[in-house]
Amino acid sequence: YDTIVGERGVTLSGGQKQRVSIARALIKQPDIVLLDDCLSAVDTNTEKQILGYLGKTLAHKTAIIITHRIYSLLDFDKIIVLEDGAIAEEGTHEELIRGSGYYAELYEKQLAEDEAVN
């Protein structure tokens, strides 16, 4: 906690900067939280840990999470898929993967990529 990070966090990696930003947002204990692609620079294991923490922290708050990683959305109540600025699909994760839309297609693609890496 006493590490000097330098001006604009130049000594931090992208993932470290994202974790600091999330911590700064949550330490204020807001009722509404907006996170825009907040985990794009962290590895999948770190992402799972952060999402586990966020699930507990955001349990009684309104949270809007903007992301391209579908597995990041598994614990959220409602998912809205936008296409060309309009709502293309809407529902829970389970509802959307049962469909034949973009969400289900992207989910299968990301699942296959994750399996190939692991």
Biopython code that builds the backbone (N, CA, C, O; Angstrom):
import numpy as np
from Bio.PDB.StructureBuilder import StructureBuilder

atoms = [
    (1, "TYR", "N", (0.813, -1.207, 0.000)),
    (1, "TYR", "CA", (0.000, 0.000, 0.000)),
    (1, "TYR", "C", (0.847, 1.258, 0.000)),
    (1, "TYR", "O", (0.346, 2.326, -0.349)),
    (2, "ASP", "N", (2.095, 1.169, 0.374)),
    (2, "ASP", "CA", (2.925, 2.374, 0.442)),
    (2, "ASP", "C", (3.864, 2.500, -0.762)),
    (2, "ASP", "O", (4.831, 3.260, -0.716)),
    (3, "THR", "N", (3.584, 1.766, -1.826)),
    (3, "THR", "CA", (4.400, 1.832, -3.037)),
    (3, "THR", "C", (4.097, 3.102, -3.810)),
    (3, "THR", "O", (2.934, 3.447, -4.021)),
    (4, "ILE", "N", (5.138, 3.795, -4.231)),
    (4, "ILE", "CA", (4.966, 4.988, -5.055)),
    (4, "ILE", "C", (4.706, 4.518, -6.480)),
    (4, "ILE", "O", (5.487, 3.749, -7.040)),
    (5, "VAL", "N", (3.603, 4.985, -7.063)),
    (5, "VAL", "CA", (3.240, 4.503, -8.393)),
    (5, "VAL", "C", (3.601, 5.470, -9.503)),
    (5, "VAL", "O", (3.506, 5.107, -10.675)),
    (6, "GLY", "N", (3.999, 6.651, -9.186)),
    (6, "GLY", "CA", (4.396, 7.608, -10.215)),
    (6, "GLY", "C", (3.214, 8.358, -10.796)),
    (6, "GLY", "O", (2.056, 7.987, -10.607)),
    (7, "GLU", "N", (3.541, 9.418, -11.504)),
    (7, "GLU", "CA", (2.509, 10.256, -12.103)),
    (7, "GLU", "C", (1.703, 9.465, -13.127)),
    (7, "GLU", "O", (2.277, 8.793, -13.983)),
    (8, "ARG", "N", (0.399, 9.540, -13.046)),
    (8, "ARG", "CA", (-0.544, 8.830, -13.921)),
    (8, "ARG", "C", (-0.314, 7.318, -13.929)),
    (8, "ARG", "O", (-0.685, 6.643, -14.889)),
    (9, "GLY", "N", (0.286, 6.790, -12.886)),
    (9, "GLY", "CA", (0.455, 5.349, -12.762)),
    (9, "GLY", "C", (1.375, 4.727, -13.787)),
    (9, "GLY", "O", (1.178, 3.578, -14.183)),
    (10, "VAL", "N", (2.385, 5.476, -14.225)),
    (10, "VAL", "CA", (3.255, 4.981, -15.293)),
    (10, "VAL", "C", (4.011, 3.713, -14.909)),
    (10, "VAL", "O", (4.458, 2.977, -15.789)),
    (11, "THR", "N", (4.161, 3.446, -13.625)),
    (11, "THR", "CA", (4.873, 2.241, -13.214)),
    (11, "THR", "C", (3.937, 1.043, -13.063)),
    (11, "THR", "O", (4.385, -0.048, -12.708)),
    (12, "LEU", "N", (2.651, 1.231, -13.326)),
    (12, "LEU", "CA", (1.679, 0.147, -13.187)),
    (12, "LEU", "C", (1.367, -0.484, -14.541)),
    (12, "LEU", "O", (1.406, 0.180, -15.577)),
    (13, "SER", "N", (1.057, -1.777, -14.509)),
    (13, "SER", "CA", (0.603, -2.449, -15.731)),
    (13, "SER", "C", (-0.850, -2.046, -15.988)),
    (13, "SER", "O", (-1.487, -1.423, -15.138)),
    (14, "GLY", "N", (-1.363, -2.399, -17.152)),
    (14, "GLY", "CA", (-2.755, -2.093, -17.472)),
    (14, "GLY", "C", (-3.720, -2.722, -16.481)),
    (14, "GLY", "O", (-4.679, -2.084, -16.047)),
    (15, "GLY", "N", (-3.464, -3.978, -16.121)),
    (15, "GLY", "CA", (-4.318, -4.669, -15.155)),
    (15, "GLY", "C", (-4.263, -4.033, -13.779)),
    (15, "GLY", "O", (-5.281, -3.935, -13.094)),
    (16, "GLN", "N", (-3.072, -3.599, -13.368)),
    (16, "GLN", "CA", (-2.936, -2.935, -12.072)),
    (16, "GLN", "C", (-3.693, -1.615, -12.061)),
    (16, "GLN", "O", (-4.336, -1.274, -11.068)),
    (17, "LYS", "N", (-3.621, -0.877, -13.155)),
    (17, "LYS", "CA", (-4.367, 0.386, -13.247)),
    (17, "LYS", "C", (-5.865, 0.129, -13.137)),
    (17, "LYS", "O", (-6.582, 0.878, -12.474)),
    (18, "GLN", "N", (-6.333, -0.931, -13.789)),
    (18, "GLN", "CA", (-7.757, -1.246, -13.719)),
    (18, "GLN", "C", (-8.165, -1.618, -12.303)),
    (18, "GLN", "O", (-9.226, -1.199, -11.840)),
    (19, "ARG", "N", (-7.349, -2.392, -11.609)),
    (19, "ARG", "CA", (-7.682, -2.775, -10.234)),
    (19, "ARG", "C", (-7.705, -1.564, -9.313)),
    (19, "ARG", "O", (-8.564, -1.471, -8.436)),
    (20, "VAL", "N", (-6.776, -0.639, -9.499)),
    (20, "VAL", "CA", (-6.764, 0.592, -8.697)),
    (20, "VAL", "C", (-8.017, 1.416, -8.980)),
    (20, "VAL", "O", (-8.619, 1.965, -8.057)),
    (21, "SER", "N", (-8.412, 1.507, -10.240)),
    (21, "SER", "CA", (-9.613, 2.270, -10.601)),
    (21, "SER", "C", (-10.863, 1.671, -9.974)),
    (21, "SER", "O", (-11.722, 2.400, -9.478)),
    (22, "ILE", "N", (-10.968, 0.343, -9.995)),
    (22, "ILE", "CA", (-12.117, -0.325, -9.375)),
    (22, "ILE", "C", (-12.126, -0.060, -7.875)),
    (22, "ILE", "O", (-13.169, 0.249, -7.300)),
    (23, "ALA", "N", (-10.969, -0.182, -7.247)),
    (23, "ALA", "CA", (-10.879, 0.061, -5.804)),
    (23, "ALA", "C", (-11.274, 1.492, -5.459)),
    (23, "ALA", "O", (-11.995, 1.720, -4.488)),
    (24, "ARG", "N", (-10.808, 2.449, -6.242)),
    (24, "ARG", "CA", (-11.162, 3.850, -5.994)),
    (24, "ARG", "C", (-12.662, 4.069, -6.114)),
    (24, "ARG", "O", (-13.254, 4.810, -5.328)),
    (25, "ALA", "N", (-13.273, 3.422, -7.097)),
    (25, "ALA", "CA", (-14.722, 3.576, -7.289)),
    (25, "ALA", "C", (-15.497, 2.955, -6.133)),
    (25, "ALA", "O", (-16.481, 3.532, -5.668)),
    (26, "LEU", "N", (-15.068, 1.794, -5.668)),
    (26, "LEU", "CA", (-15.829, 1.074, -4.649)),
    (26, "LEU", "C", (-15.592, 1.568, -3.234)),
    (26, "LEU", "O", (-16.447, 1.389, -2.367)),
    (27, "ILE", "N", (-14.446, 2.187, -2.985)),
    (27, "ILE", "CA", (-14.158, 2.653, -1.627)),
    (27, "ILE", "C", (-15.128, 3.748, -1.188)),
    (27, "ILE", "O", (-15.329, 3.974, 0.006)),
    (28, "LYS", "N", (-15.722, 4.420, -2.167)),
    (28, "LYS", "CA", (-16.695, 5.477, -1.873)),
    (28, "LYS", "C", (-18.078, 4.914, -1.558)),
    (28, "LYS", "O", (-18.972, 5.662, -1.162)),
    (29, "GLN", "N", (-18.262, 3.613, -1.728)),
    (29, "GLN", "CA", (-19.515, 2.913, -1.474)),
    (29, "GLN", "C", (-20.714, 3.581, -2.159)),
    (29, "GLN", "O", (-21.681, 3.951, -1.493)),
    (30, "PRO", "N", (-20.653, 3.732, -3.475)),
    (30, "PRO", "CA", (-21.767, 4.362, -4.189)),
    (30, "PRO", "C", (-22.959, 3.408, -4.310)),
    (30, "PRO", "O", (-22.800, 2.191, -4.219)),
    (31, "ASP", "N", (-24.152, 3.972, -4.517)),
    (31, "ASP", "CA", (-25.345, 3.153, -4.732)),
    (31, "ASP", "C", (-25.415, 2.641, -6.166)),
    (31, "ASP", "O", (-25.994, 1.585, -6.425)),
    (32, "ILE", "N", (-24.826, 3.389, -7.097)),
    (32, "ILE", "CA", (-24.813, 3.014, -8.506)),
    (32, "ILE", "C", (-23.360, 2.948, -8.971)),
    (32, "ILE", "O", (-22.575, 3.863, -8.725)),
    (33, "VAL", "N", (-23.014, 1.853, -9.647)),
    (33, "VAL", "CA", (-21.645, 1.659, -10.128)),
    (33, "VAL", "C", (-21.689, 1.400, -11.632)),
    (33, "VAL", "O", (-22.460, 0.563, -12.102)),
    (34, "LEU", "N", (-20.867, 2.114, -12.372)),
    (34, "LEU", "CA", (-20.738, 1.917, -13.819)),
    (34, "LEU", "C", (-19.299, 1.513, -14.108)),
    (34, "LEU", "O", (-18.368, 2.273, -13.842)),
    (35, "LEU", "N", (-19.120, 0.317, -14.652)),
    (35, "LEU", "CA", (-17.789, -0.191, -14.977)),
    (35, "LEU", "C", (-17.744, -0.480, -16.472)),
    (35, "LEU", "O", (-18.478, -1.336, -16.966)),
    (36, "ASP", "N", (-16.890, 0.226, -17.185)),
    (36, "ASP", "CA", (-16.805, 0.106, -18.640)),
    (36, "ASP", "C", (-15.550, -0.661, -19.030)),
    (36, "ASP", "O", (-14.441, -0.130, -18.961)),
    (37, "ASP", "N", (-15.727, -1.902, -19.437)),
    (37, "ASP", "CA", (-14.624, -2.774, -19.859)),
    (37, "ASP", "C", (-13.500, -2.769, -18.825)),
    (37, "ASP", "O", (-12.320, -2.668, -19.160)),
    (38, "CYS", "N", (-13.896, -2.879, -17.577)),
    (38, "CYS", "CA", (-12.974, -2.677, -16.459)),
    (38, "CYS", "C", (-12.010, -3.830, -16.226)),
    (38, "CYS", "O", (-11.087, -3.694, -15.423)),
    (39, "LEU", "N", (-12.194, -4.952, -16.896)),
    (39, "LEU", "CA", (-11.321, -6.103, -16.663)),
    (39, "LEU", "C", (-10.599, -6.564, -17.920)),
    (39, "LEU", "O", (-10.097, -7.687, -17.973)),
    (40, "SER", "N", (-10.543, -5.714, -18.922)),
    (40, "SER", "CA", (-9.951, -6.105, -20.204)),
    (40, "SER", "C", (-8.453, -6.379, -20.123)),
    (40, "SER", "O", (-7.923, -7.113, -20.957)),
    (41, "ALA", "N", (-7.767, -5.816, -19.154)),
    (41, "ALA", "CA", (-6.308, -5.970, -19.082)),
    (41, "ALA", "C", (-5.857, -6.940, -17.995)),
    (41, "ALA", "O", (-4.664, -7.030, -17.709)),
    (42, "VAL", "N", (-6.797, -7.671, -17.384)),
    (42, "VAL", "CA", (-6.404, -8.646, -16.363)),
    (42, "VAL", "C", (-6.577, -10.054, -16.926)),
    (42, "VAL", "O", (-7.388, -10.278, -17.824)),
    (43, "ASP", "N", (-5.810, -10.993, -16.392)),
    (43, "ASP", "CA", (-5.920, -12.374, -16.846)),
    (43, "ASP", "C", (-7.218, -12.989, -16.322)),
    (43, "ASP", "O", (-7.860, -12.424, -15.436)),
    (44, "THR", "N", (-7.601, -14.137, -16.864)),
    (44, "THR", "CA", (-8.898, -14.723, -16.520)),
    (44, "THR", "C", (-8.991, -15.149, -15.059)),
    (44, "THR", "O", (-10.064, -15.047, -14.463)),
    (45, "ASN", "N", (-7.896, -15.622, -14.466)),
    (45, "ASN", "CA", (-7.938, -15.999, -13.048)),
    (45, "ASN", "C", (-8.162, -14.783, -12.164)),
    (45, "ASN", "O", (-8.967, -14.827, -11.234)),
    (46, "THR", "N", (-7.452, -13.698, -12.450)),
    (46, "THR", "CA", (-7.639, -12.459, -11.690)),
    (46, "THR", "C", (-9.048, -11.935, -11.900)),
    (46, "THR", "O", (-9.684, -11.446, -10.966)),
    (47, "GLU", "N", (-9.534, -12.038, -13.133)),
    (47, "GLU", "CA", (-10.891, -11.580, -13.429)),
    (47, "GLU", "C", (-11.914, -12.337, -12.589)),
    (47, "GLU", "O", (-12.832, -11.728, -12.040)),
    (48, "LYS", "N", (-11.768, -13.644, -12.482)),
    (48, "LYS", "CA", (-12.701, -14.443, -11.684)),
    (48, "LYS", "C", (-12.664, -14.025, -10.221)),
    (48, "LYS", "O", (-13.707, -13.950, -9.571)),
    (49, "GLN", "N", (-11.466, -13.751, -9.695)),
    (49, "GLN", "CA", (-11.350, -13.295, -8.308)),
    (49, "GLN", "C", (-12.042, -11.952, -8.118)),
    (49, "GLN", "O", (-12.775, -11.753, -7.150)),
    (50, "ILE", "N", (-11.803, -11.039, -9.045)),
    (50, "ILE", "CA", (-12.413, -9.708, -8.954)),
    (50, "ILE", "C", (-13.926, -9.818, -9.066)),
    (50, "ILE", "O", (-14.649, -9.166, -8.313)),
    (51, "LEU", "N", (-14.414, -10.636, -9.998)),
    (51, "LEU", "CA", (-15.858, -10.801, -10.157)),
    (51, "LEU", "C", (-16.495, -11.420, -8.923)),
    (51, "LEU", "O", (-17.617, -11.066, -8.559)),
    (52, "GLY", "N", (-15.786, -12.348, -8.272)),
    (52, "GLY", "CA", (-16.287, -12.914, -7.018)),
    (52, "GLY", "C", (-16.446, -11.840, -5.960)),
    (52, "GLY", "O", (-17.448, -11.802, -5.245)),
    (53, "TYR", "N", (-15.453, -10.967, -5.864)),
    (53, "TYR", "CA", (-15.525, -9.856, -4.918)),
    (53, "TYR", "C", (-16.629, -8.878, -5.313)),
    (53, "TYR", "O", (-17.401, -8.431, -4.464)),
    (54, "LEU", "N", (-16.702, -8.547, -6.601)),
    (54, "LEU", "CA", (-17.719, -7.602, -7.062)),
    (54, "LEU", "C", (-19.120, -8.135, -6.819)),
    (54, "LEU", "O", (-20.025, -7.376, -6.470)),
    (55, "GLY", "N", (-19.305, -9.443, -7.002)),
    (55, "GLY", "CA", (-20.617, -10.041, -6.760)),
    (55, "GLY", "C", (-21.105, -9.778, -5.351)),
    (55, "GLY", "O", (-22.283, -9.486, -5.141)),
    (56, "LYS", "N", (-20.203, -9.881, -4.383)),
    (56, "LYS", "CA", (-20.560, -9.611, -2.982)),
    (56, "LYS", "C", (-20.732, -8.117, -2.740)),
    (56, "LYS", "O", (-21.687, -7.693, -2.090)),
    (57, "THR", "N", (-19.818, -7.336, -3.255)),
    (57, "THR", "CA", (-19.817, -5.896, -3.019)),
    (57, "THR", "C", (-21.003, -5.204, -3.672)),
    (57, "THR", "O", (-21.550, -4.252, -3.114)),
    (58, "LEU", "N", (-21.402, -5.668, -4.839)),
    (58, "LEU", "CA", (-22.467, -5.011, -5.598)),
    (58, "LEU", "C", (-23.836, -5.649, -5.382)),
    (58, "LEU", "O", (-24.793, -5.301, -6.073)),
    (59, "ALA", "N", (-23.939, -6.578, -4.432)),
    (59, "ALA", "CA", (-25.178, -7.336, -4.237)),
    (59, "ALA", "C", (-26.405, -6.450, -4.034)),
    (59, "ALA", "O", (-27.478, -6.780, -4.540)),
    (60, "HIS", "N", (-26.283, -5.365, -3.329)),
    (60, "HIS", "CA", (-27.434, -4.500, -3.048)),
    (60, "HIS", "C", (-27.286, -3.136, -3.706)),
    (60, "HIS", "O", (-27.797, -2.131, -3.209)),
    (61, "LYS", "N", (-26.589, -3.117, -4.817)),
    (61, "LYS", "CA", (-26.369, -1.872, -5.553)),
    (61, "LYS", "C", (-26.823, -2.052, -7.000)),
    (61, "LYS", "O", (-27.002, -3.173, -7.475)),
    (62, "THR", "N", (-27.000, -0.954, -7.672)),
    (62, "THR", "CA", (-27.261, -0.993, -9.105)),
    (62, "THR", "C", (-25.908, -0.939, -9.802)),
    (62, "THR", "O", (-25.138, 0.003, -9.612)),
    (63, "ALA", "N", (-25.626, -1.953, -10.607)),
    (63, "ALA", "CA", (-24.342, -2.015, -11.307)),
    (63, "ALA", "C", (-24.591, -2.177, -12.796)),
    (63, "ALA", "O", (-25.355, -3.043, -13.222)),
    (64, "ILE", "N", (-23.943, -1.341, -13.573)),
    (64, "ILE", "CA", (-23.978, -1.450, -15.026)),
    (64, "ILE", "C", (-22.565, -1.816, -15.459)),
    (64, "ILE", "O", (-21.621, -1.049, -15.266)),
    (65, "ILE", "N", (-22.439, -2.998, -16.045)),
    (65, "ILE", "CA", (-21.135, -3.506, -16.447)),
    (65, "ILE", "C", (-21.116, -3.580, -17.973)),
    (65, "ILE", "O", (-21.931, -4.281, -18.572)),
    (66, "ILE", "N", (-20.202, -2.869, -18.590)),
    (66, "ILE", "CA", (-20.062, -2.881, -20.041)),
    (66, "ILE", "C", (-18.841, -3.740, -20.361)),
    (66, "ILE", "O", (-17.738, -3.463, -19.889)),
    (67, "THR", "N", (-19.045, -4.782, -21.163)),
    (67, "THR", "CA", (-17.945, -5.697, -21.443)),
    (67, "THR", "C", (-18.172, -6.456, -22.742)),
    (67, "THR", "O", (-19.292, -6.539, -23.245)),
    (68, "HIS", "N", (-17.090, -7.003, -23.270)),
    (68, "HIS", "CA", (-17.159, -7.877, -24.432)),
    (68, "HIS", "C", (-16.945, -9.326, -24.018)),
    (68, "HIS", "O", (-17.058, -10.232, -24.843)),
    (69, "ARG", "N", (-16.639, -9.546, -22.760)),
    (69, "ARG", "CA", (-16.389, -10.892, -22.257)),
    (69, "ARG", "C", (-17.679, -11.431, -21.651)),
    (69, "ARG", "O", (-18.097, -10.994, -20.579)),
    (70, "ILE", "N", (-18.289, -12.354, -22.319)),
    (70, "ILE", "CA", (-19.576, -12.870, -21.866)),
    (70, "ILE", "C", (-19.477, -13.581, -20.529)),
    (70, "ILE", "O", (-20.368, -13.419, -19.695)),
    (71, "TYR", "N", (-18.441, -14.357, -20.291)),
    (71, "TYR", "CA", (-18.367, -15.070, -19.023)),
    (71, "TYR", "C", (-18.262, -14.123, -17.836)),
    (71, "TYR", "O", (-18.440, -14.542, -16.692)),
    (72, "SER", "N", (-17.982, -12.886, -18.088)),
    (72, "SER", "CA", (-17.963, -11.892, -17.017)),
    (72, "SER", "C", (-19.370, -11.571, -16.535)),
    (72, "SER", "O", (-19.536, -11.023, -15.446)),
    (73, "LEU", "N", (-20.365, -11.896, -17.312)),
    (73, "LEU", "CA", (-21.727, -11.496, -17.002)),
    (73, "LEU", "C", (-22.538, -12.580, -16.309)),
    (73, "LEU", "O", (-23.714, -12.357, -16.024)),
    (74, "LEU", "N", (-21.977, -13.712, -16.034)),
    (74, "LEU", "CA", (-22.749, -14.850, -15.565)),
    (74, "LEU", "C", (-23.526, -14.600, -14.282)),
    (74, "LEU", "O", (-24.590, -15.193, -14.105)),
    (75, "ASP", "N", (-23.059, -13.771, -13.400)),
    (75, "ASP", "CA", (-23.718, -13.570, -12.117)),
    (75, "ASP", "C", (-24.658, -12.371, -12.087)),
    (75, "ASP", "O", (-25.137, -12.001, -11.015)),
    (76, "PHE", "N", (-24.930, -11.767, -13.210)),
    (76, "PHE", "CA", (-25.763, -10.569, -13.213)),
    (76, "PHE", "C", (-27.202, -10.893, -13.586)),
    (76, "PHE", "O", (-27.465, -11.847, -14.319)),
    (77, "ASP", "N", (-28.130, -10.093, -13.078)),
    (77, "ASP", "CA", (-29.559, -10.342, -13.234)),
    (77, "ASP", "C", (-30.068, -10.163, -14.656)),
    (77, "ASP", "O", (-30.914, -10.932, -15.113)),
    (78, "LYS", "N", (-29.570, -9.173, -15.345)),
    (78, "LYS", "CA", (-30.094, -8.856, -16.667)),
    (78, "LYS", "C", (-28.946, -8.472, -17.589)),
    (78, "LYS", "O", (-28.033, -7.743, -17.202)),
    (79, "ILE", "N", (-29.010, -8.974, -18.810)),
    (79, "ILE", "CA", (-27.996, -8.678, -19.813)),
    (79, "ILE", "C", (-28.690, -8.040, -21.002)),
    (79, "ILE", "O", (-29.717, -8.529, -21.474)),
    (80, "ILE", "N", (-28.129, -6.957, -21.473)),
    (80, "ILE", "CA", (-28.656, -6.273, -22.649)),
    (80, "ILE", "C", (-27.561, -6.286, -23.709)),
    (80, "ILE", "O", (-26.446, -5.821, -23.469)),
    (81, "VAL", "N", (-27.885, -6.818, -24.876)),
    (81, "VAL", "CA", (-26.944, -6.885, -25.990)),
    (81, "VAL", "C", (-27.292, -5.761, -26.957)),
    (81, "VAL", "O", (-28.412, -5.686, -27.462)),
    (82, "LEU", "N", (-26.325, -4.895, -27.209)),
    (82, "LEU", "CA", (-26.534, -3.785, -28.136)),
    (82, "LEU", "C", (-25.902, -4.095, -29.483)),
    (82, "LEU", "O", (-24.816, -4.671, -29.557)),
    (83, "GLU", "N", (-26.586, -3.710, -30.531)),
    (83, "GLU", "CA", (-26.052, -3.849, -31.881)),
    (83, "GLU", "C", (-26.419, -2.588, -32.651)),
    (83, "GLU", "O", (-27.597, -2.258, -32.788)),
    (84, "ASP", "N", (-25.417, -1.893, -33.148)),
    (84, "ASP", "CA", (-25.619, -0.632, -33.864)),
    (84, "ASP", "C", (-26.427, 0.369, -33.038)),
    (84, "ASP", "O", (-27.269, 1.091, -33.572)),
    (85, "GLY", "N", (-26.162, 0.403, -31.731)),
    (85, "GLY", "CA", (-26.800, 1.375, -30.850)),
    (85, "GLY", "C", (-28.215, 1.036, -30.425)),
    (85, "GLY", "O", (-28.858, 1.834, -29.742)),
    (86, "ALA", "N", (-28.716, -0.125, -30.809)),
    (86, "ALA", "CA", (-30.074, -0.528, -30.433)),
    (86, "ALA", "C", (-30.025, -1.853, -29.670)),
    (86, "ALA", "O", (-29.089, -2.636, -29.832)),
    (87, "ILE", "N", (-31.034, -2.093, -28.844)),
    (87, "ILE", "CA", (-31.102, -3.344, -28.103)),
    (87, "ILE", "C", (-31.444, -4.472, -29.073)),
    (87, "ILE", "O", (-32.497, -4.462, -29.710)),
    (88, "ALA", "N", (-30.541, -5.442, -29.173)),
    (88, "ALA", "CA", (-30.737, -6.588, -30.061)),
    (88, "ALA", "C", (-31.288, -7.788, -29.299)),
    (88, "ALA", "O", (-32.092, -8.555, -29.829)),
    (89, "GLU", "N", (-30.845, -7.942, -28.042)),
    (89, "GLU", "CA", (-31.281, -9.058, -27.204)),
    (89, "GLU", "C", (-31.303, -8.591, -25.760)),
    (89, "GLU", "O", (-30.608, -7.647, -25.383)),
    (90, "GLU", "N", (-32.112, -9.267, -24.963)),
    (90, "GLU", "CA", (-32.235, -8.896, -23.557)),
    (90, "GLU", "C", (-32.702, -10.120, -22.780)),
    (90, "GLU", "O", (-33.584, -10.849, -23.234)),
    (91, "GLY", "N", (-32.113, -10.346, -21.613)),
    (91, "GLY", "CA", (-32.530, -11.467, -20.778)),
    (91, "GLY", "C", (-31.439, -11.865, -19.810)),
    (91, "GLY", "O", (-30.452, -11.150, -19.634)),
    (92, "THR", "N", (-31.627, -13.012, -19.185)),
    (92, "THR", "CA", (-30.588, -13.554, -18.311)),
    (92, "THR", "C", (-29.588, -14.315, -19.176)),
    (92, "THR", "O", (-29.830, -14.556, -20.358)),
    (93, "HIS", "N", (-28.484, -14.683, -18.581)),
    (93, "HIS", "CA", (-27.479, -15.464, -19.304)),
    (93, "HIS", "C", (-28.105, -16.752, -19.845)),
    (93, "HIS", "O", (-27.917, -17.101, -21.011)),
    (94, "GLU", "N", (-28.846, -17.450, -18.990)),
    (94, "GLU", "CA", (-29.462, -18.712, -19.391)),
    (94, "GLU", "C", (-30.430, -18.520, -20.555)),
    (94, "GLU", "O", (-30.430, -19.312, -21.497)),
    (95, "GLU", "N", (-31.244, -17.488, -20.498)),
    (95, "GLU", "CA", (-32.195, -17.220, -21.580)),
    (95, "GLU", "C", (-31.467, -16.919, -22.890)),
    (95, "GLU", "O", (-31.862, -17.398, -23.953)),
    (96, "LEU", "N", (-30.421, -16.135, -22.806)),
    (96, "LEU", "CA", (-29.716, -15.720, -24.016)),
    (96, "LEU", "C", (-28.924, -16.850, -24.667)),
    (96, "LEU", "O", (-28.839, -16.909, -25.894)),
    (97, "ILE", "N", (-28.346, -17.745, -23.872)),
    (97, "ILE", "CA", (-27.593, -18.845, -24.497)),
    (97, "ILE", "C", (-28.527, -19.903, -25.077)),
    (97, "ILE", "O", (-28.115, -20.679, -25.939)),
    (98, "ARG", "N", (-29.779, -19.948, -24.619)),
    (98, "ARG", "CA", (-30.762, -20.865, -25.217)),
    (98, "ARG", "C", (-31.232, -20.359, -26.580)),
    (98, "ARG", "O", (-31.731, -21.130, -27.400)),
    (99, "GLY", "N", (-31.070, -19.079, -26.810)),
    (99, "GLY", "CA", (-31.496, -18.499, -28.079)),
    (99, "GLY", "C", (-30.490, -18.767, -29.180)),
    (99, "GLY", "O", (-29.491, -19.456, -28.976)),
    (100, "SER", "N", (-30.762, -18.222, -30.329)),
    (100, "SER", "CA", (-29.857, -18.428, -31.467)),
    (100, "SER", "C", (-29.286, -17.104, -31.954)),
    (100, "SER", "O", (-28.912, -16.968, -33.120)),
    (101, "GLY", "N", (-29.222, -16.133, -31.056)),
    (101, "GLY", "CA", (-28.756, -14.809, -31.441)),
    (101, "GLY", "C", (-27.259, -14.616, -31.280)),
    (101, "GLY", "O", (-26.501, -15.566, -31.078)),
    (102, "TYR", "N", (-26.865, -13.378, -31.373)),
    (102, "TYR", "CA", (-25.457, -12.990, -31.303)),
    (102, "TYR", "C", (-24.830, -13.399, -29.974)),
    (102, "TYR", "O", (-23.691, -13.866, -29.945)),
    (103, "TYR", "N", (-25.561, -13.227, -28.876)),
    (103, "TYR", "CA", (-25.030, -13.550, -27.554)),
    (103, "TYR", "C", (-24.636, -15.023, -27.484)),
    (103, "TYR", "O", (-23.526, -15.351, -27.065)),
    (104, "ALA", "N", (-25.544, -15.912, -27.895)),
    (104, "ALA", "CA", (-25.263, -17.349, -27.851)),
    (104, "ALA", "C", (-24.076, -17.697, -28.746)),
    (104, "ALA", "O", (-23.232, -18.517, -28.384)),
    (105, "GLU", "N", (-24.024, -17.074, -29.897)),
    (105, "GLU", "CA", (-22.923, -17.312, -30.838)),
    (105, "GLU", "C", (-21.586, -16.867, -30.239)),
    (105, "GLU", "O", (-20.596, -17.596, -30.307)),
    (106, "LEU", "N", (-21.566, -15.687, -29.662)),
    (106, "LEU", "CA", (-20.342, -15.166, -29.057)),
    (106, "LEU", "C", (-19.939, -15.989, -27.838)),
    (106, "LEU", "O", (-18.752, -16.223, -27.610)),
    (107, "TYR", "N", (-20.913, -16.424, -27.061)),
    (107, "TYR", "CA", (-20.638, -17.256, -25.890)),
    (107, "TYR", "C", (-19.943, -18.553, -26.312)),
    (107, "TYR", "O", (-18.939, -18.940, -25.715)),
    (108, "GLU", "N", (-20.470, -19.220, -27.330)),
    (108, "GLU", "CA", (-19.869, -20.467, -27.814)),
    (108, "GLU", "C", (-18.454, -20.227, -28.332)),
    (108, "GLU", "O", (-17.557, -21.034, -28.093)),
    (109, "LYS", "N", (-18.259, -19.131, -29.032)),
    (109, "LYS", "CA", (-16.934, -18.793, -29.563)),
    (109, "LYS", "C", (-15.940, -18.567, -28.427)),
    (109, "LYS", "O", (-14.824, -19.084, -28.470)),
    (110, "GLN", "N", (-16.336, -17.798, -27.412)),
    (110, "GLN", "CA", (-15.437, -17.519, -26.293)),
    (110, "GLN", "C", (-15.184, -18.772, -25.466)),
    (110, "GLN", "O", (-14.080, -18.964, -24.956)),
    (111, "LEU", "N", (-16.188, -19.620, -25.329)),
    (111, "LEU", "CA", (-16.025, -20.872, -24.604)),
    (111, "LEU", "C", (-14.993, -21.756, -25.301)),
    (111, "LEU", "O", (-14.140, -22.353, -24.644)),
    (112, "ALA", "N", (-15.070, -21.840, -26.621)),
    (112, "ALA", "CA", (-14.110, -22.630, -27.400)),
    (112, "ALA", "C", (-12.699, -22.054, -27.283)),
    (112, "ALA", "O", (-11.731, -22.807, -27.173)),
    (113, "GLU", "N", (-12.576, -20.729, -27.305)),
    (113, "GLU", "CA", (-11.262, -20.090, -27.161)),
    (113, "GLU", "C", (-10.668, -20.374, -25.791)),
    (113, "GLU", "O", (-9.473, -20.647, -25.678)),
    (114, "ASP", "N", (-11.494, -20.314, -24.743)),
    (114, "ASP", "CA", (-11.021, -20.595, -23.390)),
    (114, "ASP", "C", (-10.548, -22.041, -23.262)),
    (114, "ASP", "O", (-9.524, -22.310, -22.635)),
    (115, "GLU", "N", (-11.293, -22.965, -23.854)),
    (115, "GLU", "CA", (-10.913, -24.377, -23.799)),
    (115, "GLU", "C", (-9.614, -24.625, -24.559)),
    (115, "GLU", "O", (-8.805, -25.455, -24.143)),
    (116, "ALA", "N", (-9.406, -23.921, -25.661)),
    (116, "ALA", "CA", (-8.180, -24.071, -26.447)),
    (116, "ALA", "C", (-6.967, -23.576, -25.670)),
    (116, "ALA", "O", (-5.884, -24.151, -25.776)),
    (117, "VAL", "N", (-7.143, -22.519, -24.893)),
    (117, "VAL", "CA", (-6.049, -21.955, -24.100)),
    (117, "VAL", "C", (-5.727, -22.856, -22.917)),
    (117, "VAL", "O", (-4.558, -23.043, -22.581)),
    (118, "ASN", "N", (-6.736, -23.404, -22.294)),
    (118, "ASN", "CA", (-6.540, -24.251, -21.109)),
    (118, "ASN", "C", (-6.337, -25.658, -21.565)),
    (118, "ASN", "O", (-6.151, -26.553, -20.740)),
]
sb = StructureBuilder()
sb.init_structure("model")
sb.init_model(0)
sb.init_chain("A")
sb.init_seg("    ")
for serial, (resi, resn, name, xyz) in enumerate(atoms, 1):
    if name == "N":
        sb.init_residue(resn, " ", resi, " ")
    sb.init_atom(name, np.array(xyz, "f"), 0.0, 1.0, " ", f" {name:<3s}", serial, name[0])
structure = sb.get_structure()
